[in-house]
Amino acid sequence: MERVTWSLLFALAGMPAFEANDLLDKYSPFYYDWEGLQLGGTICAGLLCIVGLLFILSGKCKCKNNQKQSPLPE
């Protein structure tokens, strides 16, 4: 019985693959332009990296340890 259940599950899970006529159909709602998406992500990451470096080097980042350490109470 378990074997029949698994067979039916795999058959139903594979049905959408049989209905897909063209995997490169540009009018399909599930078509993605991977090259454009990769290029846009790389440009966005580069810009965020440059902005982060400019922020750190501008001196407005208070990441330095200029604060005096308070003595621990005993």
N, CA and C atoms as a LAMMPS dump frame, in Angstrom:
ITEM: TIMESTEP
0
ITEM: NUMBER OF ATOMS
222
ITEM: BOX BOUNDS ff ff ff
-5.0000000000000000e+02 5.0000000000000000e+02
-5.0000000000000000e+02 5.0000000000000000e+02
-5.0000000000000000e+02 5.0000000000000000e+02
ITEM: ATOMS id mol type element x y z
1 1 1 N 0.823 -1.192 0
2 1 2 C 0 0 0
3 1 3 C 0.87 1.261 0
4 2 1 N 1.962 1.181 0.727
5 2 2 C 2.847 2.34 0.788
6 2 3 C 3.478 2.611 -0.577
7 3 1 N 3.79 1.558 -1.298
8 3 2 C 4.383 1.714 -2.622
9 3 3 C 3.403 2.384 -3.583
10 4 1 N 2.145 2.042 -3.485
11 4 2 C 1.124 2.662 -4.333
12 4 3 C 0.971 4.133 -3.975
13 5 1 N 1.027 4.437 -2.698
14 5 2 C 0.895 5.824 -2.249
15 5 3 C 2.049 6.676 -2.773
16 6 1 N 3.262 6.142 -2.673
17 6 2 C 4.418 6.89 -3.169
18 6 3 C 4.351 7.055 -4.689
19 7 1 N 3.916 6.045 -5.384
20 7 2 C 3.79 6.132 -6.845
21 7 3 C 2.776 7.202 -7.242
22 8 1 N 1.657 7.225 -6.543
23 8 2 C 0.637 8.231 -6.819
24 8 3 C 1.147 9.629 -6.486
25 9 1 N 1.879 9.747 -5.388
26 9 2 C 2.437 11.046 -5.002
27 9 3 C 3.415 11.559 -6.057
28 10 1 N 4.314 10.7 -6.523
29 10 2 C 5.278 11.121 -7.539
30 10 3 C 4.596 11.43 -8.869
31 11 1 N 3.572 10.689 -9.19
32 11 2 C 2.845 10.954 -10.433
33 11 3 C 2.144 12.304 -10.373
34 12 1 N 1.526 12.608 -9.249
35 12 2 C 0.839 13.902 -9.11
36 12 3 C 1.831 15.057 -9.02
37 13 1 N 2.982 14.809 -8.403
38 13 2 C 3.991 15.869 -8.292
39 13 3 C 4.63 16.153 -9.645
40 14 1 N 4.682 15.164 -10.528
41 14 2 C 5.299 15.349 -11.833
42 14 3 C 4.372 15.859 -12.906
43 15 1 N 3.088 15.986 -12.621
44 15 2 C 2.118 16.44 -13.622
45 15 3 C 2.424 17.821 -14.184
46 16 1 N 2.798 18.818 -13.389
47 16 2 C 3.095 20.131 -13.988
48 16 3 C 4.233 20.097 -14.995
49 17 1 N 5.17 19.166 -14.831
50 17 2 C 6.269 19.06 -15.79
51 17 3 C 5.766 18.603 -17.152
52 18 1 N 4.731 17.78 -17.175
53 18 2 C 4.18 17.332 -18.443
54 18 3 C 3.41 18.441 -19.147
55 19 1 N 2.872 19.367 -18.383
56 19 2 C 2.097 20.449 -18.967
57 19 3 C 2.964 21.601 -19.452
58 20 1 N 4.221 21.644 -19.026
59 20 2 C 5.123 22.725 -19.44
60 20 3 C 5.534 22.482 -20.883
61 21 1 N 5.059 23.316 -21.784
62 21 2 C 5.36 23.143 -23.199
63 21 3 C 6.742 23.659 -23.55
64 22 1 N 7.018 24.892 -23.165
65 22 2 C 8.289 25.509 -23.517
66 22 3 C 8.884 26.111 -22.253
67 23 1 N 10.068 25.653 -21.869
68 23 2 C 10.686 26.164 -20.652
69 23 3 C 11.233 27.572 -20.829
70 24 1 N 11.418 28.004 -22.063
71 24 2 C 11.937 29.341 -22.321
72 24 3 C 10.858 30.273 -22.843
73 25 1 N 9.628 30.058 -22.446
74 25 2 C 8.513 30.91 -22.853
75 25 3 C 8.61 32.223 -22.097
76 26 1 N 8.927 33.295 -22.792
77 26 2 C 9.147 34.587 -22.137
78 26 3 C 7.862 35.214 -21.626
79 27 1 N 6.727 34.703 -22.026
80 27 2 C 5.455 35.252 -21.566
81 27 3 C 4.889 34.458 -20.395
82 28 1 N 5.621 33.469 -19.947
83 28 2 C 5.194 32.664 -18.81
84 28 3 C 5.407 33.459 -17.527
85 29 1 N 4.513 33.354 -16.555
86 29 2 C 4.712 34.094 -15.307
87 29 3 C 5.875 33.549 -14.479
88 30 1 N 6.422 32.391 -14.836
89 30 2 C 7.524 31.812 -14.089
90 30 3 C 8.845 31.898 -14.838
91 31 1 N 8.928 32.784 -15.823
92 31 2 C 10.17 32.972 -16.571
93 31 3 C 10.985 34.059 -15.886
94 32 1 N 12.264 33.775 -15.634
95 32 2 C 13.141 34.746 -14.992
96 32 3 C 14.332 35.019 -15.903
97 33 1 N 14.7 36.268 -15.998
98 33 2 C 15.887 36.659 -16.741
99 33 3 C 17.066 36.591 -15.768
100 34 1 N 17.691 35.421 -15.694
101 34 2 C 18.721 35.188 -14.684
102 34 3 C 19.935 36.07 -14.892
103 35 1 N 20.319 36.339 -16.12
104 35 2 C 21.497 37.173 -16.368
105 35 3 C 21.248 38.609 -15.897
106 36 1 N 20.078 39.13 -16.19
107 36 2 C 19.74 40.48 -15.741
108 36 3 C 19.625 40.563 -14.234
109 37 1 N 19.072 39.515 -13.628
110 37 2 C 18.951 39.481 -12.175
111 37 3 C 20.324 39.416 -11.519
112 38 1 N 21.236 38.648 -12.083
113 38 2 C 22.583 38.536 -11.545
114 38 3 C 23.337 39.855 -11.707
115 39 1 N 23.202 40.498 -12.843
116 39 2 C 23.864 41.774 -13.073
117 39 3 C 23.332 42.842 -12.13
118 40 1 N 22.026 42.896 -11.952
119 40 2 C 21.447 43.872 -11.029
120 40 3 C 21.89 43.635 -9.599
121 41 1 N 21.966 42.386 -9.177
122 41 2 C 22.433 42.066 -7.83
123 41 3 C 23.884 42.431 -7.622
124 42 1 N 24.712 42.203 -8.642
125 42 2 C 26.133 42.554 -8.537
126 42 3 C 26.317 44.057 -8.455
127 43 1 N 25.57 44.811 -9.243
128 43 2 C 25.658 46.273 -9.202
129 43 3 C 25.194 46.791 -7.848
130 44 1 N 24.095 46.249 -7.332
131 44 2 C 23.584 46.669 -6.028
132 44 3 C 24.594 46.355 -4.92
133 45 1 N 25.2 45.178 -4.953
134 45 2 C 26.189 44.806 -3.941
135 45 3 C 27.417 45.707 -4.026
136 46 1 N 27.849 46.026 -5.232
137 46 2 C 28.996 46.917 -5.395
138 46 3 C 28.724 48.312 -4.862
139 47 1 N 27.529 48.826 -5.157
140 47 2 C 27.18 50.162 -4.659
141 47 3 C 27.083 50.183 -3.136
142 48 1 N 26.493 49.153 -2.545
143 48 2 C 26.41 49.094 -1.085
144 48 3 C 27.795 48.978 -0.449
145 49 1 N 28.695 48.274 -1.081
146 49 2 C 30.057 48.148 -0.578
147 49 3 C 30.775 49.497 -0.629
148 50 1 N 30.631 50.198 -1.73
149 50 2 C 31.274 51.513 -1.856
150 50 3 C 30.698 52.498 -0.847
151 51 1 N 29.382 52.504 -0.671
152 51 2 C 28.754 53.4 0.303
153 51 3 C 29.226 53.061 1.719
154 52 1 N 29.356 51.794 2.045
155 52 2 C 29.843 51.393 3.362
156 52 3 C 31.27 51.831 3.598
157 53 1 N 32.122 51.672 2.593
158 53 2 C 33.507 52.119 2.739
159 53 3 C 33.601 53.633 2.884
160 54 1 N 32.814 54.365 2.116
161 54 2 C 32.814 55.829 2.246
162 54 3 C 32.323 56.262 3.62
163 55 1 N 31.341 55.574 4.163
164 55 2 C 30.827 55.907 5.482
165 55 3 C 31.879 55.657 6.561
166 56 1 N 32.583 54.549 6.454
167 56 2 C 33.596 54.23 7.451
168 56 3 C 34.772 55.199 7.356
169 57 1 N 35.178 55.535 6.141
170 57 2 C 36.33 56.415 5.96
171 57 3 C 35.995 57.89 6.15
172 58 1 N 34.742 58.251 6.242
173 58 2 C 34.37 59.664 6.378
174 58 3 C 34.597 60.192 7.785
175 59 1 N 34.762 59.341 8.761
176 59 2 C 34.988 59.785 10.131
177 59 3 C 33.711 59.954 10.915
178 60 1 N 32.571 59.721 10.329
179 60 2 C 31.308 59.862 11.039
180 60 3 C 30.941 58.597 11.801
181 61 1 N 31.679 57.55 11.556
182 61 2 C 31.432 56.297 12.25
183 61 3 C 32.153 56.332 13.59
184 62 1 N 31.431 56.207 14.677
185 62 2 C 32.007 56.264 16.024
186 62 3 C 32.345 54.858 16.506
187 63 1 N 33.188 54.182 15.753
188 63 2 C 33.525 52.805 16.086
189 63 3 C 34.831 52.705 16.854
190 64 1 N 35.414 53.84 17.243
191 64 2 C 36.712 53.822 17.908
192 64 3 C 36.527 53.624 19.406
193 65 1 N 37.537 53.117 20.053
194 65 2 C 37.492 52.883 21.494
195 65 3 C 38.123 54.059 22.237
196 66 1 N 37.545 55.236 22.114
197 66 2 C 38.039 56.423 22.802
198 66 3 C 37.398 56.588 24.173
199 67 1 N 36.49 55.735 24.512
200 67 2 C 35.8 55.844 25.783
201 67 3 C 36.673 55.25 26.883
202 68 1 N 36.651 55.916 28.036
203 68 2 C 37.396 55.38 29.173
204 68 3 C 36.612 54.236 29.781
205 69 1 N 37.346 53.217 30.182
206 69 2 C 36.678 52.089 30.788
207 69 3 C 36.345 52.417 32.232
208 70 1 N 35.109 52.14 32.61
209 70 2 C 34.701 52.404 33.983
210 70 3 C 35.261 51.305 34.894
211 71 1 N 35.705 51.702 36.096
212 71 2 C 36.237 50.697 37.008
213 71 3 C 35.129 49.765 37.497
214 72 1 N 35.466 48.53 37.642
215 72 2 C 34.491 47.543 38.119
216 72 3 C 34.287 47.719 39.613
217 73 1 N 33.039 47.727 40.07
218 73 2 C 32.785 47.834 41.496
219 73 3 C 33.178 46.535 42.206
220 74 1 N 33.768 46.68 43.356
221 74 2 C 34.178 45.49 44.121
222 74 3 C 33.324 45.282 45.323
